[in-house]
């Protein structure tokens, strides 16, 4: 009986690692006959695992059932799930914290001591920096995701950053978790242009609208478009400088949300940045640590650069 149970667990593990298996492949891996494989598959079905026959009766596939059966995870997978649940418990999706903690408790109860030690060690020495972003409802996220997947228009009430509620009708393209916020990138049908919406400020209306043909986002890349919007268009002060190094060379020094790098040639690129003050623009530009030329920005930025240069010169005078 113990041998049979161990073989069933191994069979289940194999079925979870690949979409399709032939009876012969499973028999070879388990070192049994195909007849024994058929009997073991029937036992798994009796336990609630939806093992489907493929290629006539010669193959098997583990499908999705009406209920969630136990899963077999290897060491690395178990640690990854545990770490993910700990992270989700302190995340920005409202109401998910308690659910994540319940799932984590169940998982840690069955983790071998060596894996529990790895998870606890990582949790003990990890420090979360910065405040959490505004919470969003999981129902809102699912409603948006479903509209994106079905390619159906989405209507929602939207609270603008400067006050005032509006009703928006959009063709949703993507949900993006950027920094501490969730964003919806969508084509605004009323404004006939692409827009970015903070998910914590919107309330979906039901039902959804008619289906639509997806459009290509600006530049074909949602992340680049969102980065450009967040780093420049939404700020009171914006600037563009020529960096005298290639875009590839400076890419790692420009963090997401700070600015957008645009290649010019093999020796230079443009950096578009935005901030709430000229002095903030100065430290953002100079933090890239590359020679640059100011080509666009408010007059106050040039004054702020001169003031910073004079301050640096005074700091080293006489040393």
C-alpha positions as CSV (number, residue, x, y, z in Angstrom):
1,X,0.0,0.0,0.0
2,X,2.8,2.4,0.9
3,X,4.5,1.7,-2.5
4,X,1.2,2.3,-4.3
5,X,0.7,5.6,-2.5
6,X,4.2,6.8,-3.3
7,X,3.7,5.9,-6.9
8,X,0.4,7.8,-7.0
9,X,2.2,10.9,-5.7
10,X,4.9,10.5,-8.2
11,X,2.4,10.1,-11.0
12,X,0.6,13.2,-9.9
13,X,3.8,15.2,-9.8
14,X,4.6,14.1,-13.4
15,X,1.2,15.1,-14.6
16,X,1.6,18.6,-13.1
17,X,5.0,19.2,-14.8
18,X,3.8,18.8,-18.4
19,X,0.6,19.3,-20.3
20,X,0.4,15.9,-22.1
21,X,1.9,12.5,-21.3
22,X,1.6,9.2,-23.2
23,X,0.8,6.1,-21.2
24,X,4.2,4.6,-22.3
25,X,6.1,7.7,-21.1
26,X,4.5,7.5,-17.7
27,X,5.0,3.8,-17.4
28,X,8.7,4.2,-18.2
29,X,9.2,7.0,-15.6
30,X,7.3,5.0,-12.9
31,X,8.9,1.7,-14.0
32,X,5.6,-0.1,-14.2
33,X,3.4,-1.4,-17.0
34,X,0.9,0.8,-18.9
35,X,-1.9,-1.3,-17.3
36,X,-0.7,-0.2,-13.9
37,X,-0.6,3.4,-15.1
38,X,-4.3,3.1,-16.2
39,X,-5.2,1.7,-12.7
40,X,-3.3,4.5,-11.0
41,X,-5.0,7.1,-13.2
42,X,-8.4,5.7,-12.1
43,X,-7.4,6.0,-8.5
44,X,-6.4,9.7,-9.0
45,X,-9.8,10.3,-10.6
46,X,-11.5,8.7,-7.6
47,X,-9.6,11.1,-5.4
48,X,-11.0,14.1,-7.3
49,X,-8.1,14.8,-9.8
50,X,-9.5,15.5,-13.3
51,X,-7.1,13.3,-15.4
52,X,-8.4,13.4,-19.0
53,X,-7.6,10.9,-21.7
54,X,-5.9,12.4,-24.8
55,X,-5.0,11.0,-28.2
56,X,-7.7,8.4,-27.9
57,X,-6.8,6.3,-24.8
58,X,-3.1,6.5,-25.2
59,X,-2.4,9.8,-23.4
60,X,-3.2,11.7,-20.2
61,X,-3.6,15.3,-19.2
62,X,-4.3,16.8,-15.8
63,X,-7.1,19.3,-16.3
64,X,-9.0,21.8,-14.1
65,X,-11.8,20.4,-12.0
66,X,-14.8,21.8,-10.0
67,X,-12.7,22.0,-6.8
68,X,-9.1,22.6,-6.1
69,X,-7.2,19.3,-5.3
70,X,-4.0,19.2,-3.4
71,X,-0.9,20.4,-5.3
72,X,2.6,18.9,-5.2
73,X,5.3,21.5,-5.1
74,X,9.1,21.0,-5.2
75,X,11.3,22.9,-2.7
76,X,11.9,26.0,-4.8
77,X,8.2,26.2,-5.8
78,X,7.1,26.0,-2.1
79,X,9.5,28.7,-1.0
80,X,8.5,30.9,-3.9
81,X,4.8,30.6,-3.0
82,X,5.4,31.3,0.7
83,X,7.5,34.4,-0.1
84,X,4.8,35.6,-2.6
85,X,2.1,35.2,0.1
86,X,4.1,37.1,2.6
87,X,4.6,39.9,0.1
88,X,0.9,39.9,-0.8
89,X,-0.1,40.2,2.9
90,X,1.5,43.6,2.9
91,X,0.5,44.7,-0.6
92,X,-1.9,47.3,-2.0
93,X,-4.9,45.1,-2.9
94,X,-7.6,45.6,-0.3
95,X,-8.9,42.6,1.6
96,X,-6.2,40.2,0.3
97,X,-4.0,40.5,3.4
98,X,-6.1,38.2,5.6
99,X,-6.6,35.7,2.8
100,X,-2.8,35.6,2.1
101,X,-2.1,35.0,5.8
102,X,-4.6,32.1,6.0
103,X,-3.0,30.5,2.9
104,X,0.5,31.1,4.3
105,X,-0.4,29.5,7.6
106,X,-1.7,26.4,5.8
107,X,1.4,26.2,3.7
108,X,3.8,26.7,6.6
109,X,2.1,23.9,8.6
110,X,3.2,21.4,6.0
111,X,6.6,22.8,5.0
112,X,9.5,20.7,6.0
113,X,11.6,22.3,8.7
114,X,14.5,23.1,6.2
115,X,12.1,25.1,3.9
116,X,10.3,26.8,6.8
117,X,13.7,28.0,8.0
118,X,14.6,29.4,4.6
119,X,11.3,31.3,4.4
120,X,11.5,32.6,8.0
121,X,15.1,33.7,7.4
122,X,14.2,35.7,4.4
123,X,11.2,37.3,6.2
124,X,13.3,38.1,9.3
125,X,16.0,40.1,7.5
126,X,13.8,41.8,4.9
127,X,12.7,45.4,5.5
128,X,9.9,47.0,3.6
129,X,10.9,50.6,2.6
130,X,8.3,53.3,2.0
131,X,4.7,53.6,2.6
132,X,2.3,51.3,0.9
133,X,0.3,52.7,-2.0
134,X,-3.4,53.4,-1.9
135,X,-5.5,50.2,-1.6
136,X,-7.5,49.0,-4.6
137,X,-10.4,46.5,-4.5
138,X,-9.8,43.0,-5.9
139,X,-13.2,43.2,-7.4
140,X,-12.3,46.3,-9.3
141,X,-9.0,44.7,-10.6
142,X,-10.9,41.7,-11.7
143,X,-13.6,43.7,-13.5
144,X,-11.0,45.7,-15.4
145,X,-8.9,42.6,-16.2
146,X,-12.1,40.8,-17.4
147,X,-13.0,43.7,-19.7
148,X,-9.4,43.7,-21.1
149,X,-9.5,40.0,-21.8
150,X,-13.0,40.1,-23.4
151,X,-12.1,43.3,-25.3
152,X,-15.2,45.0,-24.1
153,X,-15.7,48.7,-23.4
154,X,-15.5,49.8,-19.8
155,X,-17.5,52.6,-18.2
156,X,-16.5,53.9,-14.8
157,X,-16.9,56.8,-12.4
158,X,-13.5,58.6,-12.0
159,X,-12.4,60.9,-9.3
160,X,-9.9,63.3,-10.8
161,X,-6.7,64.3,-9.0
162,X,-8.0,67.9,-8.7
163,X,-11.4,67.0,-7.6
164,X,-14.6,66.4,-9.5
165,X,-16.1,63.1,-10.6
166,X,-16.6,62.2,-14.3
167,X,-18.0,59.2,-16.1
168,X,-15.5,57.8,-18.6
169,X,-15.9,55.3,-21.4
170,X,-12.8,53.5,-22.5
171,X,-11.4,50.6,-24.5
172,X,-9.2,49.0,-21.7
173,X,-5.8,47.7,-22.9
174,X,-3.7,46.8,-19.8
175,X,-3.5,46.9,-16.1
176,X,0.0,48.0,-14.8
177,X,1.3,47.7,-11.3
178,X,3.8,50.6,-11.3
179,X,5.6,51.5,-8.1
180,X,3.0,51.8,-5.3
181,X,0.0,52.2,-7.6
182,X,-2.2,50.3,-10.0
183,X,-2.9,52.0,-13.4
184,X,-5.2,51.3,-16.3
185,X,-3.9,52.2,-19.7
186,X,-6.9,52.6,-22.1
187,X,-8.2,54.4,-25.2
188,X,-10.6,57.1,-24.1
189,X,-13.5,57.0,-26.6
190,X,-14.8,60.5,-25.6
191,X,-11.4,62.2,-25.9
192,X,-10.2,60.1,-28.9
193,X,-6.8,59.5,-27.3
194,X,-4.9,57.3,-25.0
195,X,-5.2,58.0,-21.3
196,X,-3.8,56.6,-18.0
197,X,-6.1,56.2,-15.0
198,X,-5.3,55.4,-11.3
199,X,-7.3,52.3,-10.4
200,X,-7.9,53.4,-6.8
201,X,-9.8,56.5,-8.2
202,X,-12.2,54.6,-10.4
203,X,-15.4,52.6,-9.8
204,X,-16.5,50.3,-12.7
205,X,-20.1,50.5,-13.9
206,X,-21.9,47.3,-15.1
207,X,-22.6,45.9,-17.5
208,X,-19.7,46.4,-19.8
209,X,-20.1,47.9,-23.3
210,X,-19.7,46.5,-26.8
211,X,-16.7,44.6,-28.0
212,X,-13.9,46.5,-29.7
213,X,-10.8,45.8,-31.9
214,X,-7.7,46.3,-29.8
215,X,-5.4,49.3,-30.7
216,X,-1.7,49.4,-30.6
217,X,-0.5,51.7,-27.7
218,X,1.8,54.6,-28.5
219,X,5.2,53.2,-29.5
220,X,3.8,49.7,-29.2
221,X,4.8,49.4,-25.6
222,X,2.5,50.1,-22.6
223,X,5.3,50.3,-20.0
224,X,7.2,52.9,-22.0
225,X,4.1,55.0,-22.6
226,X,3.1,54.9,-18.9
227,X,6.7,55.7,-17.9
228,X,6.6,58.8,-20.1
229,X,3.3,59.9,-18.7
230,X,4.3,59.5,-15.1
231,X,7.8,61.1,-15.6
232,X,6.8,64.1,-17.6
233,X,3.3,64.9,-18.5
234,X,1.8,64.8,-15.0
235,X,4.4,67.1,-13.4
236,X,4.4,70.8,-13.0
237,X,8.0,71.2,-14.3
238,X,9.3,69.2,-17.3
239,X,12.6,69.2,-19.0
240,X,14.6,67.5,-21.8
241,X,18.3,67.1,-21.9
242,X,20.8,65.6,-24.2
243,X,22.9,63.0,-22.4
244,X,26.3,62.5,-24.1
245,X,26.3,58.7,-23.8
246,X,24.2,56.1,-25.6
247,X,20.8,55.1,-24.4
248,X,22.0,51.6,-23.7
249,X,24.8,52.9,-21.5
250,X,22.5,55.1,-19.2
251,X,19.4,52.8,-19.2
252,X,20.2,51.2,-15.8
253,X,20.7,54.6,-14.2
254,X,17.2,55.9,-15.1
255,X,14.7,54.1,-12.8
256,X,11.1,53.5,-13.7
257,X,9.0,56.7,-13.2
258,X,12.0,59.0,-13.2
259,X,12.2,59.6,-16.9
260,X,12.2,58.3,-20.4
261,X,15.3,57.7,-22.4
262,X,15.1,58.2,-26.2
263,X,18.0,57.1,-28.3
264,X,19.6,59.6,-30.7
265,X,22.7,57.9,-32.0
266,X,25.5,55.7,-30.7
267,X,27.0,58.5,-28.6
268,X,23.9,60.4,-27.3
269,X,20.3,60.2,-26.2
270,X,17.5,62.3,-24.9
271,X,16.2,62.2,-21.3
272,X,12.7,63.5,-20.7
273,X,12.0,64.1,-17.0
274,X,9.4,65.8,-14.8
275,X,9.2,66.9,-11.2
276,X,7.4,69.2,-8.8
277,X,10.2,71.8,-8.7
278,X,13.3,72.9,-10.7
279,X,15.6,71.8,-7.9
280,X,14.2,68.3,-8.1
281,X,14.8,68.3,-11.8
282,X,18.5,69.3,-11.1
283,X,19.2,66.3,-8.9
284,X,17.4,63.9,-11.1
285,X,19.4,64.9,-14.2
286,X,22.7,65.1,-12.4
287,X,22.1,61.7,-10.7
288,X,22.6,60.0,-14.1
289,X,26.3,61.0,-13.8
290,X,26.7,61.9,-17.5
291,X,27.7,65.1,-19.3
292,X,24.5,66.7,-20.6
293,X,23.1,69.7,-22.5
294,X,19.9,71.4,-21.5
295,X,17.6,71.6,-24.6
296,X,14.2,72.2,-23.1
297,X,12.7,73.3,-19.8
298,X,11.5,76.2,-17.7
299,X,13.8,79.2,-17.3
300,X,13.9,78.5,-13.6
301,X,15.7,75.2,-14.4
302,X,18.7,77.0,-15.9
303,X,18.9,79.2,-12.8
304,X,18.7,76.1,-10.6
305,X,21.5,74.4,-12.5
306,X,23.8,77.5,-12.2
307,X,23.0,77.7,-8.5
308,X,23.9,74.0,-8.0
309,X,27.1,74.5,-10.0
310,X,28.1,77.5,-7.9
311,X,27.3,75.6,-4.7
312,X,29.5,72.7,-5.7
313,X,32.4,75.0,-6.6
314,X,32.1,76.7,-3.2
315,X,32.2,73.3,-1.5
316,X,35.7,72.5,-3.0
317,X,37.2,76.0,-3.0
318,X,40.5,76.0,-1.1
319,X,40.7,72.2,-0.6
